[in-house]
Amino acid sequence: MELAHPDLSVRRQCELLGVNRAGLYYQPRGESEENLQLMRLLDEQYTRTPFYGRRRMKAWLRDQGYEVNPKRVARLMELIGIAAIYPKPKLSVPGEGHKIYPYLLEGVEVNRVNQVWSTDITYIRMACGFVYLVAVMDWFSRFVLSWALSVTMEVPFCIEALERAFRWGRPEIFNSDQGSQFTSEKFTGVLQERDIAVSMDGRGRCLDNIFIERLWRSLKYEEVYLRDYRLVPEARAGISHYFQFYNYERPHQSLEYRTPADLYRGSRVRP
């Protein structure tokens, strides 16, 4: 992309291409080739076995021919945002200004659109680095309402995705994990301003947010693992195409072979 343009600012060029400025100036992360390969392996194995913790991942890597110490495995798992699904013996203390909200969906029957929305962040591998993806989903229909990419797991890109989702409506309950992005006052404040109840998974319990975990599995097996994105715009285009397919064309067995769009708004015109 040519940055110098007589009529368009860099900001406007990014808007037209659908990338943020961080994505425009993206450079591969400062991880070694070996660490990037280990991260790819950890991500793929976690997608298959989300109950694997640090010790099992270390043992699995050893079986693949990689002798890696536990601290390195733990650091790389943290970097790509994965943890075993079993409950941890002690919840971590939230950071300053961060409040942990209770899980509100225990025993709740979700039977209509815009009753519950949920969000999560996942790691997206690239040929020479990686980016992060956040998505917002309607629980009842499994419809992906919005998503955003970033080179860091910071709050602004999560708020960007959340505000885009409001083009479709407003949920009664919004569920997330206890990640610092979602417990921040900036993020929860956006929800509270709209009188939306805030719900959070138990620490380490990804099954509390099972539908978006299934979305990540489908996305990675049906799109990401089949390609090696070189640049952020390439990743964005591929993921955008997949979510259009997922929402409007891909029949879901759990939805009696209807699409998420069929359940969410039927023939409503896309915003």
Secondary structure as GFF3:
##gff-version 3
##sequence-region A 1 271
A	DSSP	alpha_helix	10	17	.	.	.	ID=ss1
A	DSSP	alpha_helix	21	24	.	.	.	ID=ss2
A	DSSP	alpha_helix	33	48	.	.	.	ID=ss3
A	DSSP	alpha_helix	54	63	.	.	.	ID=ss4
A	DSSP	alpha_helix	70	79	.	.	.	ID=ss5
A	DSSP	beta_strand	116	126	.	.	.	ID=ss6
A	DSSP	beta_strand	129	138	.	.	.	ID=ss7
A	DSSP	beta_strand	144	150	.	.	.	ID=ss8
A	DSSP	alpha_helix	155	165	.	.	.	ID=ss9
A	DSSP	beta_strand	173	176	.	.	.	ID=ss10
A	DSSP	alpha_helix	180	183	.	.	.	ID=ss11
A	DSSP	alpha_helix	185	192	.	.	.	ID=ss12
A	DSSP	beta_strand	197	200	.	.	.	ID=ss13
A	DSSP	three_ten_helix	206	209	.	.	.	ID=ss14
A	DSSP	alpha_helix	210	222	.	.	.	ID=ss15
A	DSSP	three_ten_helix	224	226	.	.	.	ID=ss16
A	DSSP	alpha_helix	232	248	.	.	.	ID=ss17
A	DSSP	three_ten_helix	253	255	.	.	.	ID=ss18
A	DSSP	alpha_helix	260	264	.	.	.	ID=ss19
###
